[in-house]
Amino acid sequence: MRGAVLYGPRDVRFEEREVPKIMKPTDAIVRISATCVCGSDLWPYRGISAVPQPTPMGHEYCGIIEKVGSGVKSVKPGQFVIGSFFASDNTCPNCHVGYQSSCQNREFVSTAQAPVLRVPLADGTLVATPDVPSDGLVPSLLTLSDVMGTGWFAADAANVKPGSTLVIVGDGAVGLLAVLSAKQMGAERIIAMSRHASRQKLAREFGATDIVTERGDRGVSRIKELTDGIGADSVLECVGAQESMMQAINSTRPGGFVGYVGVPHGVELNGEQLFFSHVHLHGGPAPVRRYLPELIKLVLDGKINPGKVFDLTLPLDQVAEGYRAMDERRAIKTLLRP
């Protein structure tokens, strides 16, 4: 089979890769219905994260199970499944408290931009839908594998409550789906920070009540103006840069919450400044598996349509163009069909 391989900065190739096989009794083999390019894939694509050797890519996936190992009990061939980007046993102490992305036996799923995928720890990782969904639902279900689950975790970690005022820093797919998550959780005022008209439009569609185009200190000042000088109850940091993290912390009222899900690159916090801010910080790799059952139900019941975040669909063999479009901000998120 052929799949995406990253050789170095801006060098993605679609080339022959080994067909996945059952390696452990707890494995499952999934025929991919759809995969995609993630904003976090752009860190290595741009050379910001080192790629020491040719590396298969992709960690978002949904599809039909083709085969399972002898130890797999909860899913079976023929079922449509969605899984997290971290495989987890869902039985260890960390999983039991809802942090499957810190499972004691976790494995990163990193080869999903291909027609077939091996998923380790299938019983703990994969969640099946009641029936094979219609093709039109596949994009929304795919988002649950990462970006929708990550946006939901950002809102959860930031303690979003009905009636609250919050800010979303970042207008990529995760930031936009954080808007959708906050709306579902009952936030009254949702301020999206964005400079791009197409992303502002989708943010409004997902529930944003205000748009702020300023960044850095000017962005913080604008948030303070909109909140009578107080700051937001919750701020969702969905970028992972130093400026975005400080913008998030400084936009939060004393006693407020920052949920941070952007993969940090060069982020350093001043302990004294943080001490006197009285701001709660919580985040990390989203425990997507915790939220999958609830989010699947919301999609199947027609309550949310996170698949709208895909504004470019390409055949899998054009994966390199999918990366280029996102890198150049011509696309919010690229859907790939095998």
C-alpha positions as CSV (number, residue, x, y, z in Angstrom):
1,M,0.0,0.0,0.0
2,R,1.0,3.6,-0.3
3,G,0.8,6.3,2.4
4,A,2.2,9.6,3.6
5,V,5.9,9.9,4.6
6,L,7.6,13.1,5.9
7,Y,11.2,13.2,4.8
8,G,12.0,16.7,6.1
9,P,10.8,20.3,6.0
10,R,7.9,20.6,3.5
11,D,8.8,17.3,1.9
12,V,5.8,14.9,2.2
13,R,5.8,12.0,-0.2
14,F,3.1,9.4,-1.0
15,E,5.0,6.2,-1.3
16,E,5.0,2.5,-0.6
17,R,4.7,1.5,3.0
18,E,4.4,-1.9,4.6
19,V,0.8,-3.2,4.9
20,P,-0.1,-3.2,8.6
21,K,-0.6,-6.6,10.2
22,I,-1.7,-7.9,13.6
23,M,1.4,-7.8,15.8
24,K,-0.2,-8.4,19.2
25,P,-3.4,-10.1,20.4
26,T,-4.7,-6.7,21.4
27,D,-4.4,-5.1,17.9
28,A,-7.0,-4.3,15.4
29,I,-6.6,-3.6,11.6
30,V,-8.8,-0.7,10.4
31,R,-9.6,0.1,6.8
32,I,-9.6,3.9,6.8
33,S,-12.8,5.7,5.6
34,A,-11.2,9.1,6.1
35,T,-8.1,10.7,7.6
36,C,-6.8,14.2,7.6
37,V,-3.9,16.7,8.2
38,C,-3.7,18.1,11.7
39,G,-2.4,21.5,12.7
40,S,0.2,19.7,14.9
41,D,1.5,17.9,11.8
42,L,2.7,21.3,10.6
43,W,5.3,21.6,13.4
44,P,7.5,18.9,11.9
45,Y,6.4,19.8,8.3
46,R,7.8,23.3,8.8
47,G,11.0,21.9,10.4
48,I,10.2,23.3,13.9
49,S,10.1,19.8,15.3
50,A,13.0,17.6,14.1
51,V,12.4,14.7,11.8
52,P,15.6,12.6,11.9
53,Q,14.4,10.0,9.4
54,P,11.6,9.4,6.9
55,T,8.5,9.2,9.1
56,P,5.0,7.9,8.3
57,M,2.4,10.5,9.2
58,G,-1.2,10.7,10.5
59,H,-3.0,10.4,13.8
60,E,-6.7,11.1,13.0
61,Y,-8.8,8.2,11.7
62,C,-12.1,6.4,11.4
63,G,-13.1,3.4,9.4
64,I,-14.2,-0.2,9.3
65,I,-12.5,-2.9,11.3
66,E,-11.0,-5.6,9.0
67,K,-9.4,-7.9,11.5
68,V,-8.8,-8.1,15.3
69,G,-6.3,-10.0,17.4
70,S,-7.3,-12.9,19.5
71,G,-7.4,-10.8,22.7
72,V,-9.8,-8.2,21.4
73,K,-13.3,-8.5,22.8
74,S,-15.2,-5.2,22.6
75,V,-15.0,-4.5,18.8
76,K,-15.3,-6.8,15.8
77,P,-14.7,-6.9,12.1
78,G,-17.3,-4.9,10.1
79,Q,-17.9,-2.3,12.7
80,F,-17.3,1.4,12.0
81,V,-14.9,2.8,14.7
82,I,-13.3,6.0,15.8
83,G,-10.2,6.0,18.0
84,S,-7.9,8.5,19.8
85,F,-4.5,9.6,18.6
86,F,-3.2,7.9,21.8
87,A,-3.9,4.2,22.1
88,S,-4.8,3.3,25.7
89,D,-5.8,0.2,27.6
90,N,-8.6,2.2,29.4
91,T,-8.0,0.1,32.5
92,C,-5.0,1.6,34.2
93,P,-5.3,4.1,37.1
94,N,-4.8,7.1,34.8
95,C,-7.4,5.9,32.4
96,H,-9.9,5.3,35.3
97,V,-9.8,9.0,36.2
98,G,-10.3,10.0,32.6
99,Y,-6.7,10.7,31.4
100,Q,-6.3,8.0,28.7
101,S,-3.7,10.1,26.9
102,S,-1.5,9.5,29.9
103,C,-2.3,5.8,30.0
104,Q,0.5,3.8,31.6
105,N,0.6,1.7,28.5
106,R,-0.1,4.3,25.9
107,E,1.1,4.2,22.3
108,F,1.0,7.1,19.9
109,V,-1.0,6.3,16.7
110,S,1.1,7.9,14.0
111,T,0.6,6.2,10.7
112,A,-3.0,7.0,9.8
113,Q,-2.5,8.9,6.5
114,A,-2.8,5.6,4.6
115,P,-5.6,3.2,3.5
116,V,-5.1,0.8,6.4
117,L,-4.0,1.3,10.0
118,R,-3.0,-0.9,12.9
119,V,-4.5,0.2,16.1
120,P,-2.9,-1.1,19.3
121,L,-4.9,-1.7,22.5
122,A,-8.0,-1.9,20.4
123,D,-10.4,-2.7,23.3
124,G,-9.4,0.5,25.2
125,T,-8.9,2.8,22.2
126,L,-11.7,2.2,19.6
127,V,-15.3,3.1,20.0
128,A,-17.9,1.7,17.6
129,T,-20.9,3.5,16.3
130,P,-24.2,1.6,16.6
131,D,-24.3,1.2,12.8
132,V,-22.1,2.0,9.8
133,P,-22.8,5.7,9.3
134,S,-23.8,7.5,6.1
135,D,-21.0,9.0,4.1
136,G,-22.1,12.5,5.0
137,L,-21.5,11.9,8.7
138,V,-17.9,10.6,8.2
139,P,-16.2,14.0,8.3
140,S,-17.8,15.0,11.6
141,L,-17.1,11.6,13.1
142,L,-13.5,11.9,12.0
143,T,-13.0,15.2,13.9
144,L,-13.8,13.2,17.1
145,S,-10.5,11.4,16.8
146,D,-8.6,14.5,17.7
147,V,-9.7,18.1,16.9
148,M,-13.2,18.0,18.3
149,G,-12.2,16.0,21.3
150,T,-9.3,18.4,21.8
151,G,-11.5,21.5,21.6
152,W,-13.9,19.8,24.0
153,F,-11.1,19.1,26.4
154,A,-9.9,22.8,26.2
155,A,-13.4,23.9,27.2
156,D,-13.6,21.3,30.0
157,A,-10.1,22.1,31.3
158,A,-11.0,25.8,31.3
159,N,-14.1,25.0,33.5
160,V,-16.6,26.4,31.0
161,K,-20.0,26.8,32.6
162,P,-23.5,27.9,31.5
163,G,-23.6,31.7,31.4
164,S,-19.8,32.2,31.4
165,T,-17.7,34.5,29.3
166,L,-14.7,33.0,27.6
167,V,-12.0,33.7,25.0
168,I,-10.5,31.3,22.4
169,V,-6.9,32.0,21.4
170,G,-6.3,30.4,18.0
171,D,-8.5,30.1,14.9
172,G,-7.3,26.7,13.6
173,A,-9.5,23.7,13.6
174,V,-9.0,23.1,17.3
175,G,-9.8,26.7,18.2
176,L,-12.9,26.7,16.0
177,L,-14.1,23.5,17.5
178,A,-13.4,24.9,21.0
179,V,-16.0,27.6,20.1
180,L,-18.5,24.8,19.2
181,S,-17.7,23.0,22.4
182,A,-18.1,26.1,24.6
183,K,-21.4,26.8,22.9
184,Q,-22.6,23.2,23.7
185,M,-21.5,23.7,27.3
186,G,-23.7,26.8,27.6
187,A,-21.2,29.7,27.5
188,E,-23.1,33.0,27.1
189,R,-20.3,35.1,25.6
190,I,-17.7,33.5,23.3
191,I,-14.9,35.8,22.1
192,A,-12.9,34.3,19.2
193,M,-9.5,35.8,18.4
194,S,-9.0,35.6,14.7
195,R,-7.6,37.7,11.8
196,H,-9.0,35.6,9.0
197,A,-12.4,36.3,7.4
198,S,-13.3,32.7,6.6
199,R,-12.3,31.5,10.0
200,Q,-14.3,34.3,11.7
201,K,-17.3,33.3,9.7
202,L,-17.1,29.7,10.8
203,A,-16.4,30.8,14.4
204,R,-19.7,32.8,14.3
205,E,-21.5,29.8,12.8
206,F,-20.2,27.7,15.7
207,G,-21.4,30.2,18.3
208,A,-18.9,33.0,18.7
209,T,-20.5,36.3,19.9
210,D,-17.5,38.5,19.4
211,I,-14.4,38.6,17.2
212,V,-11.1,40.2,18.3
213,T,-8.4,40.7,15.6
214,E,-5.7,42.1,17.8
215,R,-2.9,39.9,19.2
216,G,-0.4,40.0,22.1
217,D,-0.7,42.9,24.5
218,R,-3.2,44.7,22.2
219,G,-5.3,41.6,22.2
220,V,-5.3,41.5,26.0
221,S,-6.3,45.1,26.2
222,R,-9.2,44.5,23.8
223,I,-10.4,41.6,25.9
224,K,-10.2,43.7,29.0
225,E,-12.2,46.4,27.3
226,L,-14.9,43.9,26.3
227,T,-15.1,42.5,29.9
228,D,-15.2,45.8,31.9
229,G,-11.6,45.6,32.8
230,I,-11.9,42.2,34.5
231,G,-10.9,39.5,32.0
232,A,-12.7,36.3,30.9
233,D,-13.9,33.5,33.2
234,S,-12.2,31.0,30.9
235,V,-9.6,31.2,28.2
236,L,-8.9,28.3,25.8
237,E,-5.3,28.4,24.4
238,C,-5.2,26.4,21.1
239,V,-1.9,27.4,19.6
240,G,1.1,26.5,21.7
241,A,3.3,29.5,21.2
242,Q,4.8,31.8,23.8
243,E,2.7,34.8,22.7
244,S,-0.6,32.9,22.7
245,M,0.0,31.4,26.1
246,M,0.8,34.8,27.7
247,Q,-2.2,36.3,25.8
248,A,-4.4,33.6,27.3
249,I,-3.1,34.0,30.9
250,N,-3.3,37.8,30.8
251,S,-6.8,37.7,29.4
252,T,-8.1,35.6,32.3
253,R,-9.7,37.2,35.4
254,P,-8.3,36.4,38.8
255,G,-9.8,33.0,39.8
256,G,-10.4,32.2,36.2
257,F,-9.3,29.2,34.2
258,V,-7.0,28.6,31.2
259,G,-7.4,25.4,29.3
260,Y,-4.3,24.9,27.1
261,V,-4.2,22.3,24.3
262,G,-1.8,23.8,21.8
263,V,1.3,21.6,21.7
264,P,3.9,24.0,23.4
265,H,6.9,25.2,21.4
266,G,9.2,27.5,23.2
267,V,6.7,28.3,26.0
268,E,8.2,29.5,29.3
269,L,6.2,30.8,32.2
270,N,7.4,33.3,34.8
271,G,6.7,31.8,38.2
272,E,6.2,35.1,40.0
273,Q,3.9,36.5,37.4
274,L,1.8,33.3,37.4
275,F,1.8,33.3,41.2
276,F,0.2,36.7,41.4
277,S,-2.2,36.2,38.5
278,H,-4.5,33.8,40.5
279,V,-5.2,31.9,37.3
280,H,-5.9,28.2,37.1
281,L,-3.9,26.3,34.4
282,H,-4.9,22.9,33.1
283,G,-4.3,21.1,29.8
284,G,-2.1,18.8,27.9
285,P,-2.7,16.1,25.3
286,A,-6.5,15.7,25.1
287,P,-7.9,12.5,26.6
288,V,-10.1,12.1,23.6
289,R,-11.2,8.6,24.6
290,R,-13.0,10.0,27.6
291,Y,-15.3,12.0,25.4
292,L,-15.8,9.7,22.4
293,P,-19.1,8.1,23.5
294,E,-20.7,11.5,24.3
295,L,-19.4,13.2,21.2
296,I,-20.4,10.4,18.9
297,K,-24.0,10.7,20.3
298,L,-24.0,14.4,19.7
299,V,-23.0,13.9,16.1
300,L,-25.4,11.1,15.4
301,D,-28.3,13.0,17.0
302,G,-27.5,16.0,14.8
303,K,-26.7,18.3,17.7
304,I,-23.2,19.2,16.4
305,N,-21.7,19.3,12.9
306,P,-17.9,19.6,13.5
307,G,-17.1,18.3,10.0
308,K,-17.7,21.9,8.8
309,V,-14.1,22.6,9.8
310,F,-12.9,20.7,6.7
311,D,-12.8,23.2,3.9
312,L,-10.6,21.2,1.6
313,T,-11.2,17.5,0.6
314,L,-8.5,15.7,-1.4
315,P,-7.8,12.1,-2.4
316,L,-5.2,10.6,-0.2
317,D,-2.6,10.5,-3.0
318,Q,-2.6,14.3,-3.0
319,V,-1.7,14.5,0.7
320,A,1.3,16.8,-0.1
321,E,-1.1,19.4,-1.4
322,G,-3.2,19.1,1.7
323,Y,-0.1,20.0,3.8
324,R,0.8,22.9,1.5
325,A,-2.7,24.3,1.7
326,M,-2.8,24.3,5.5
327,D,0.8,25.6,5.7
328,E,-0.1,28.5,3.5
329,R,-3.4,29.0,5.3
330,R,-5.4,28.4,2.2
331,A,-7.2,25.7,4.1
332,I,-8.3,25.4,7.7
333,K,-8.2,21.6,7.7
334,T,-7.7,19.1,4.9
335,L,-9.9,15.9,4.7
336,L,-8.2,13.0,2.9
337,R,-10.1,10.1,1.3
338,P,-8.3,6.9,0.5
